[in-house]
Amino acid sequence: MSKNNVIYLNSTADILARTAWGEARSEGSQGMQAVINVVMNRHKDPRTWWGRSVRDICLFSYKGVHQFSAWNEGDANKPKMLVVDETDANFRTALSLANMALKGDLPDITGGADHYHTKAIDPYWAASGVKVADLGSHLFYKVS
């Protein structure tokens, strides 16, 4: 995947796995699965403001702010996320989960969530959503 600290974002599964790894590797497979579930739930939504493809959803930004913070410039996770490869056990797990999701074989453990945040913050949008899951250090919502 990486060579000389340059990544090859050559597949949707790779982008999805990097997103999950960057957002939730400290939460293990359950946390990464939940992030992937949110991406896939956004993909199923007929409204497309999040992006039309899984790749677009993972990488979408508005005014320079990405919907998945690990992709933001200056985020401490981004440089790590860009060079991680399959020698990292959590990234191997993320790749496996991403491939399962893209085949339609990954159960949704979030109850259909399209948003999430860590328990350490209280974003403005949470008040307009319905909390549907509490997993690890994250809360999951249906907002749309």
N, CA, C and O of each residue as an XYZ file, in Angstrom:
576
protein
N       0.804     -1.196      0.000
C       0.000      0.000      0.000
C       0.847      1.260      0.000
O       0.608      2.177     -0.785
N       1.827      1.301      0.874
C       2.621      2.520      0.924
C       4.055      2.220      0.520
O       4.556      1.112      0.713
N       4.682      3.200     -0.030
C       6.068      3.083     -0.435
C       6.679      4.464     -0.245
O       6.185      5.449     -0.793
N       7.750      4.532      0.529
C       8.394      5.823      0.801
C       7.423      6.839      1.382
O       7.470      8.020      1.037
N       6.548      6.380      2.262
C       5.563      7.241      2.918
C       4.610      7.933      1.956
O       4.073      8.995      2.272
N       4.399      7.347      0.796
C       3.415      7.848     -0.157
C       2.331      6.796     -0.261
O       2.617      5.626     -0.515
N       1.092      7.203     -0.067
C       0.017      6.219     -0.116
C      -0.538      6.077     -1.525
O      -0.372      6.937     -2.390
N      -1.195      4.963     -1.704
C      -1.869      4.688     -2.956
C      -3.335      4.458     -2.636
O      -3.733      3.359     -2.246
N      -4.124      5.487     -2.800
C      -5.559      5.403     -2.533
C      -6.216      4.864     -3.790
O      -6.875      5.585     -4.539
N      -6.011      3.561     -3.994
C      -6.371      2.988     -5.283
C      -7.686      2.238     -5.307
O      -8.041      1.658     -6.333
N      -8.415      2.234     -4.205
C      -9.683      1.525     -4.242
C     -10.644      2.121     -3.218
O     -10.241      2.767     -2.251
N     -11.896      1.887     -3.462
C     -12.919      2.331     -2.514
C     -12.713      1.653     -1.169
O     -12.853      2.289     -0.124
N     -12.381      0.366     -1.187
C     -12.150     -0.360      0.069
C     -11.007      0.269      0.853
O     -11.080      0.375      2.078
N      -9.961      0.684      0.166
C      -8.818      1.308      0.824
C      -9.228      2.629      1.489
O      -8.874      2.876      2.642
N      -9.962      3.466      0.776
C     -10.418      4.753      1.334
C     -11.334      4.509      2.526
O     -11.198      5.172      3.555
N     -12.254      3.578      2.403
C     -13.186      3.273      3.485
C     -12.435      2.738      4.700
O     -12.731      3.125      5.831
N     -11.472      1.858      4.476
C     -10.678      1.296      5.574
C      -9.848      2.375      6.261
O      -9.761      2.400      7.489
N      -9.236      3.267      5.481
C      -8.444      4.350      6.075
C      -9.332      5.276      6.903
O      -8.925      5.743      7.967
N     -10.539      5.539      6.417
C     -11.473      6.378      7.164
C     -11.804      5.730      8.502
O     -11.741      6.383      9.544
N     -12.151      4.466      8.475
C     -12.496      3.743      9.710
C     -11.301      3.678     10.654
O     -11.447      3.893     11.857
N     -10.136      3.387     10.123
C      -8.921      3.288     10.929
C      -8.585      4.644     11.546
O      -8.273      4.735     12.734
N      -8.652      5.691     10.733
C      -8.327      7.032     11.222
C      -9.295      7.545     12.266
O      -8.910      8.284     13.172
N     -10.538      7.159     12.140
C     -11.575      7.630     13.057
C     -11.685      6.793     14.326
O     -12.020      7.327     15.383
N     -11.408      5.484     14.242
C     -11.797      4.623     15.367
C     -10.874      3.449     15.655
O     -11.308      2.476     16.272
N      -9.621      3.505     15.232
C      -8.752      2.349     15.486
C      -8.609      2.047     16.968
O      -8.435      0.889     17.347
N      -8.678      3.074     17.818
C      -8.549      2.834     19.261
C      -9.766      2.113     19.834
O      -9.723      1.618     20.960
N     -10.852      2.053     19.060
C     -12.080      1.378     19.487
C     -12.127     -0.076     19.002
O     -13.090     -0.791     19.277
N     -11.104     -0.505     18.291
C     -11.056     -1.885     17.808
C     -12.035     -2.141     16.673
O     -12.535     -1.213     16.037
N     -12.293     -3.409     16.437
C     -13.123     -3.780     15.281
C     -14.542     -3.229     15.397
O     -15.119     -2.814     14.391
N     -15.110     -3.216     16.585
C     -16.479     -2.701     16.744
C     -16.558     -1.217     16.367
O     -17.476     -0.804     15.659
N     -15.614     -0.433     16.831
C     -15.617      0.998     16.511
C     -15.415      1.259     15.039
O     -16.083      2.114     14.459
N     -14.491      0.525     14.424
C     -14.259      0.710     12.992
C     -15.463      0.245     12.188
O     -15.816      0.870     11.188
N     -16.098     -0.841     12.610
C     -17.308     -1.305     11.942
C     -18.401     -0.245     12.024
O     -19.109     -0.004     11.047
N     -18.539      0.381     13.173
C     -19.571      1.404     13.346
C     -19.337      2.598     12.419
O     -20.291      3.128     11.849
N     -18.089      3.026     12.260
C     -17.786      4.117     11.328
C     -18.155      3.696      9.909
O     -18.770      4.466      9.172
N     -17.785      2.491      9.529
C     -18.131      1.995      8.194
C     -19.643      1.933      8.030
O     -20.164      2.272      6.968
N     -20.349      1.505      9.067
C     -21.814      1.483      9.007
C     -22.371      2.874      8.730
O     -23.287      3.019      7.920
N     -21.839      3.890      9.382
C     -22.306      5.260      9.151
C     -22.067      5.665      7.698
O     -22.949      6.241      7.061
N     -20.886      5.367      7.175
C     -20.602      5.691      5.767
C     -21.609      4.985      4.864
O     -22.165      5.603      3.956
N     -21.846      3.705      5.103
C     -22.762      2.957      4.250
C     -24.199      3.440      4.406
O     -24.952      3.453      3.432
N     -24.591      3.837      5.608
C     -25.936      4.394      5.802
C     -26.092      5.703      5.050
O     -27.158      5.974      4.497
N     -25.056      6.513      5.020
C     -25.109      7.749      4.227
C     -25.203      7.411      2.737
O     -25.902      8.087      1.983
N     -24.504      6.377      2.328
C     -24.526      5.982      0.920
C     -25.918      5.510      0.495
O     -26.332      5.739     -0.642
N     -26.631      4.861      1.395
C     -27.983      4.364      1.083
C     -29.020      5.483      1.028
O     -30.084      5.315      0.433
N     -28.715      6.615      1.642
C     -29.655      7.735      1.709
C     -29.856      8.301      0.297
O     -28.881      8.607     -0.390
N     -31.104      8.441     -0.135
C     -31.333      8.934     -1.497
C     -30.893     10.388     -1.703
O     -30.619     10.804     -2.829
N     -30.827     11.152     -0.616
C     -30.277     12.504     -0.738
C     -28.777     12.364     -0.823
O     -28.198     11.531     -0.126
N     -28.142     13.142     -1.640
C     -26.731     12.901     -1.927
C     -25.809     14.019     -1.462
O     -24.696     14.139     -1.974
N     -26.231     14.830     -0.518
C     -25.346     15.927     -0.134
C     -24.061     15.426      0.508
O     -23.073     16.160      0.538
N     -24.042     14.187      1.028
C     -22.827     13.624      1.619
C     -21.860     13.139      0.549
O     -20.674     12.955      0.822
N     -22.348     12.935     -0.648
C     -21.546     12.388     -1.734
C     -22.302     11.256     -2.398
O     -23.151     10.617     -1.777
N     -21.998     11.014     -3.641
C     -22.725      9.994     -4.408
C     -22.123      8.602     -4.256
O     -22.835      7.606     -4.392
N     -20.849      8.518     -3.980
C     -20.194      7.215     -3.860
C     -19.608      7.072     -2.451
O     -19.486      8.053     -1.718
N     -19.256      5.865     -2.092
C     -18.625      5.625     -0.787
C     -17.346      6.450     -0.686
O     -17.084      7.080      0.339
N     -16.566      6.442     -1.735
C     -15.321      7.232     -1.763
C     -15.613      8.712     -1.555
O     -14.953      9.368     -0.749
N     -16.603      9.244     -2.283
C     -16.961     10.666     -2.137
C     -17.395     10.990     -0.710
O     -17.040     12.037     -0.169
N     -18.161     10.092     -0.107
C     -18.635     10.314      1.265
C     -17.444     10.375      2.229
O     -17.390     11.252      3.091
N     -16.519      9.473      2.088
C     -15.350      9.454      2.970
C     -14.513     10.723      2.827
O     -13.982     11.228      3.816
N     -14.392     11.237      1.616
C     -13.472     12.343      1.340
C     -14.148     13.715      1.236
O     -13.458     14.721      1.067
N     -15.474     13.777      1.333
C     -16.189     15.039      1.152
C     -15.765     16.074      2.186
O     -15.625     15.776      3.372
N     -15.567     17.292      1.707
C     -15.316     18.403      2.626
C     -16.124     19.610      2.170
O     -16.429     19.766      0.987
N     -16.459     20.448      3.121
C     -17.171     21.685      2.854
C     -16.363     22.804      3.472
O     -16.115     22.823      4.678
N     -15.959     23.731      2.631
C     -15.127     24.857      3.077
C     -13.880     24.354      3.806
O     -13.455     24.933      4.806
N     -13.301     23.268      3.288
C     -12.055     22.735      3.825
C     -12.188     21.861      5.055
O     -11.182     21.417      5.608
N     -13.415     21.603      5.494
C     -13.621     20.749      6.672
C     -14.264     19.443      6.204
O     -15.333     19.435      5.594
N     -13.593     18.365      6.503
C     -14.079     17.038      6.096
C     -15.137     16.527      7.069
O     -15.089     16.813      8.265
N     -16.093     15.767      6.539
C     -17.118     15.197      7.408
C     -16.553     14.100      8.297
O     -17.153     13.776      9.322
N     -15.416     13.519      7.931
C     -14.701     12.586      8.790
C     -13.375     13.265      9.137
O     -12.496     13.413      8.288
N     -13.251     13.670     10.392
C     -12.183     14.573     10.811
C     -10.784     14.032     10.583
O      -9.844     14.818     10.469
N     -10.613     12.727     10.511
C      -9.273     12.175     10.295
C      -8.679     12.631      8.957
O      -7.462     12.570      8.780
N      -9.514     13.088      8.009
C      -9.035     13.579      6.720
C      -8.683     15.061      6.752
O      -8.131     15.572      5.777
N      -8.983     15.768      7.836
C      -8.717     17.210      7.915
C      -7.223     17.503      7.978
O      -6.463     16.794      8.637
N      -6.816     18.561      7.280
C      -5.440     19.040      7.401
C      -5.227     19.441      8.852
O      -6.082     20.092      9.452
N      -4.115     19.063      9.405
C      -3.810     19.407     10.785
C      -4.300     18.391     11.808
O      -3.901     18.448     12.971
N      -5.160     17.460     11.393
C      -5.593     16.418     12.323
C      -4.420     15.466     12.553
O      -3.766     15.030     11.606
N      -4.165     15.155     13.809
C      -3.026     14.301     14.150
C      -3.127     12.910     13.536
O      -2.109     12.245     13.346
N      -4.338     12.462     13.223
C      -4.520     11.134     12.640
C      -4.166     11.076     11.154
O      -3.791     10.017     10.650
N      -4.282     12.200     10.451
C      -4.130     12.163      8.996
C      -2.772     11.641      8.535
O      -2.739     10.755      7.681
N      -1.645     12.143      9.056
C      -0.369     11.615      8.557
C      -0.213     10.115      8.817
O       0.351      9.397      7.991
N      -0.702      9.650      9.942
C      -0.631      8.216     10.258
C      -1.531      7.430      9.315
O      -1.152      6.369      8.820
N      -2.726      7.959      9.072
C      -3.706      7.296      8.230
C      -3.199      7.179      6.786
O      -3.490      6.201      6.097
N      -2.456      8.163      6.347
C      -1.983      8.171      4.968
C      -0.878      7.157      4.699
O      -0.657      6.779      3.548
N      -0.185      6.714      5.734
C       0.926      5.789      5.505
C       0.710      4.405      6.101
O       1.521      3.506      5.879
N      -0.372      4.218      6.853
C      -0.612      2.889      7.427
C      -0.763      1.864      6.307
O      -1.271      2.167      5.227
N      -0.317      0.660      6.588
C      -0.471     -0.410      5.606
C      -0.850     -1.705      6.323
O      -1.118     -1.709      7.525
N      -0.866     -2.787      5.576
C      -1.367     -4.052      6.105
C      -0.466     -4.699      7.153
O      -0.809     -5.754      7.689
N       0.670     -4.092      7.453
C       1.468     -4.607      8.569
C       0.821     -4.242      9.903
O       1.167     -4.822     10.933
N      -0.102     -3.300      9.899
C      -0.837     -2.885     11.098
C      -2.091     -3.763     11.236
O      -2.930     -3.804     10.337
N      -2.204     -4.457     12.361
C      -3.328     -5.389     12.560
C      -4.675     -4.692     12.488
O      -5.616     -5.236     11.910
N      -4.788     -3.499     13.063
C      -6.064     -2.790     13.002
C      -6.422     -2.382     11.580
O      -7.596     -2.377     11.212
N      -5.409     -2.038     10.774
C      -5.699     -1.685      9.392
C      -6.137     -2.909      8.597
O      -7.027     -2.816      7.751
N      -5.515     -4.058      8.867
C      -5.976     -5.292      8.211
C      -7.443     -5.549      8.554
O      -8.230     -5.935      7.689
N      -7.808     -5.333      9.821
C      -9.204     -5.501     10.233
C     -10.093     -4.509      9.500
O     -11.158     -4.876      9.003
N      -9.663     -3.258      9.432
C     -10.447     -2.235      8.733
C     -10.654     -2.600      7.268
O     -11.748     -2.418      6.734
N      -9.617     -3.113      6.616
C      -9.743     -3.533      5.211
C     -10.737     -4.680      5.064
O     -11.545     -4.694      4.135
N     -10.675     -5.624      5.968
C     -11.612     -6.749      5.924
C     -13.044     -6.259      6.095
O     -13.938     -6.666      5.354
N     -13.260     -5.384      7.074
C     -14.599     -4.829      7.316
C     -15.080     -4.012      6.118
O     -16.246     -4.098      5.733
N     -14.191     -3.227      5.536
C     -14.556     -2.415      4.375
C     -14.981     -3.303      3.209
O     -15.985     -3.029      2.551
N     -14.229     -4.353      2.956
C     -14.589     -5.265      1.867
C     -15.922     -5.954      2.127
O     -16.724     -6.126      1.209
N     -16.162     -6.349      3.380
C     -17.456     -6.945      3.724
C     -18.589     -5.952      3.466
O     -19.620     -6.314      2.898
N     -18.396     -4.703      3.884
C     -19.430     -3.685      3.701
C     -19.734     -3.462      2.224
O     -20.898     -3.357      1.835
N     -18.707     -3.392      1.414
C     -18.901     -3.135     -0.011
C     -19.587     -4.302     -0.714
O     -20.206     -4.119     -1.762
N     -19.479     -5.495     -0.144
C     -20.186     -6.661     -0.676
C     -21.589     -6.782     -0.102
O     -22.359     -7.650     -0.515
N     -21.927     -5.911      0.855
C     -23.238     -5.979      1.500
C     -23.317     -7.020      2.601
O     -24.410     -7.437      2.983
N     -22.167     -7.444      3.117
C     -22.116     -8.514      4.109
C     -21.770     -8.041      5.521
O     -21.472     -8.869      6.381
N     -21.800     -6.736      5.781
C     -21.435     -6.228      7.104
C     -22.691     -5.779      7.840
O     -23.362     -4.849      7.393
N     -23.023     -6.423      8.964
C     -24.215     -6.010      9.718
C     -24.073     -4.582     10.236
O     -22.977     -4.118     10.549
N     -25.209     -3.903     10.315
C     -25.229     -2.534     10.848
C     -25.441     -2.603     12.362
O     -26.534     -2.918     12.832
N     -24.396     -2.308     13.106
C     -24.483     -2.333     14.564
C     -24.876     -0.974     15.136
O     -24.944     -0.802     16.353
N     -25.135     -0.004     14.247
C     -25.452      1.356     14.699
C     -26.935      1.678     14.688
O     -27.322      2.782     15.071
N     -27.771      0.754     14.264
C     -29.199      1.049     14.198
C     -29.570      2.048     13.120
O     -30.553      2.777     13.253
N     -28.785      2.084     12.052
C     -29.085      2.981     10.936
C     -28.512      4.380     11.087
O     -28.950      5.297     10.393
N     -27.552      4.567     11.968
C     -26.987      5.901     12.231
C     -26.361      6.512     10.982
O     -25.756      5.822     10.160
N     -26.525      7.827     10.867
C     -25.854      8.570      9.808
C     -24.919      9.643     10.371
O     -24.292     10.384      9.615
N     -24.832      9.720     11.688
C     -23.928     10.651     12.376
C     -23.376      9.980     13.629
O     -23.962      9.030     14.149
N     -22.258     10.481     14.097
C     -21.712     10.038     15.384
C     -20.771     11.109     15.910
O     -20.320     11.987     15.175
N     -20.488     11.013     17.197
C     -19.484     11.873     17.810
C     -18.944     11.184     19.049
O     -19.566     10.263     19.578
N     -17.787     11.631     19.508
C     -17.250     11.083     20.742
C     -18.054     11.641     21.910
O     -18.656     12.711     21.818
N     -18.051     10.902     22.994
C     -18.782     11.330     24.186
C     -18.160     12.570     24.815
O     -18.768     13.200     25.680
N     -16.957     12.921     24.385
C     -16.255     14.072     24.947
C     -16.781     15.410     24.426
O     -16.445     16.462     24.969
N     -17.606     15.374     23.374
C     -18.116     16.626     22.807
C     -19.638     16.578     22.725
O     -20.248     15.520     22.884
N     -20.239     17.732     22.477
C     -21.690     17.847     22.332
C     -21.985     18.752     21.131
O     -22.254     19.941     21.300
N     -21.932     18.184     19.917
C     -22.121     19.018     18.725
C     -23.558     19.534     18.603
O     -24.502     18.906     19.082
N     -23.697     20.673     17.959
C     -25.002     21.319     17.804
C     -26.028     20.412     17.130
O     -27.205     20.449     17.487
N     -25.608     19.608     16.173
C     -26.543     18.798     15.393
C     -27.142     17.643     16.185
O     -28.180     17.108     15.796
N     -26.506     17.244     17.295
C     -26.994     16.093     18.071
C     -28.398     16.341     18.611
O     -29.182     15.402     18.748
N     -28.722     17.591     18.917
C     -30.047     17.921     19.454
C     -31.156     17.667     18.439
O     -32.310     17.472     18.820
N     -30.817     17.667     17.149
C     -31.843     17.461     16.118
C     -31.928     16.008     15.678
O     -32.697     15.681     14.774
N     -31.147     15.131     16.305
C     -31.144     13.728     15.926
C     -31.734     12.831     16.987
O     -32.070     13.271     18.087
N     -31.853     11.571     16.638
C     -32.321     10.539     17.558
C     -31.135      9.629     17.840
O     -30.561      9.051     16.917
N     -30.764      9.499     19.116
C     -29.648      8.620     19.468
C     -30.092      7.179     19.268
O     -31.112      6.754     19.812
N     -29.318      6.423     18.479
C     -29.687      5.052     18.156
C     -28.670      4.018     18.652
O     -28.966      2.823     18.665
N     -27.483      4.460     19.057
C     -26.491      3.506     19.564
C     -25.464      4.221     20.426
O     -25.151      5.395     20.225
N     -24.954      3.474     21.387
C     -23.896      3.929     22.284
C     -22.843      2.828     22.255
O     -23.013      1.778     22.875
N     -21.759      3.075     21.533
C     -20.727      2.047     21.331
C     -19.363      2.614     21.709
O     -18.901      3.578     21.099
N     -18.733      2.037     22.687
C     -17.411      2.507     23.099
C     -17.468      3.954     23.533
O     -18.283      4.328     24.376
N     -16.605      4.762     22.958
C     -16.570      6.181     23.321
C     -17.352      7.061     22.355
O     -17.169      8.279     22.339
N     -18.227      6.452     21.543
C     -19.013      7.204     20.556
C     -20.518      7.017     20.756
O     -20.989      5.970     21.202
N     -21.243      8.066     20.410
C     -22.707      8.027     20.353
C     -23.108      8.154     18.891
O     -22.511      8.916     18.131
N     -24.135      7.392     18.513
C     -24.577      7.335     17.114
C     -26.013      7.819     16.995
O     -26.852      7.529     17.847
N     -26.287      8.568     15.917
C     -27.579      9.228     15.729
C     -28.104      9.042     14.316
O     -27.350      8.855     13.361
N     -29.428      9.101     14.222
C     -30.098      9.331     12.940
C     -30.478     10.791     12.976
O     -31.283     11.216     13.805
N     -29.896     11.559     12.074
C     -30.156     12.998     12.044
C     -30.993     13.361     10.835
O     -31.835     14.256     10.902
N     -30.768     12.678      9.748
C     -31.495     13.045      8.533
C     -32.872     12.454      8.472
O     -33.598     12.680      7.504
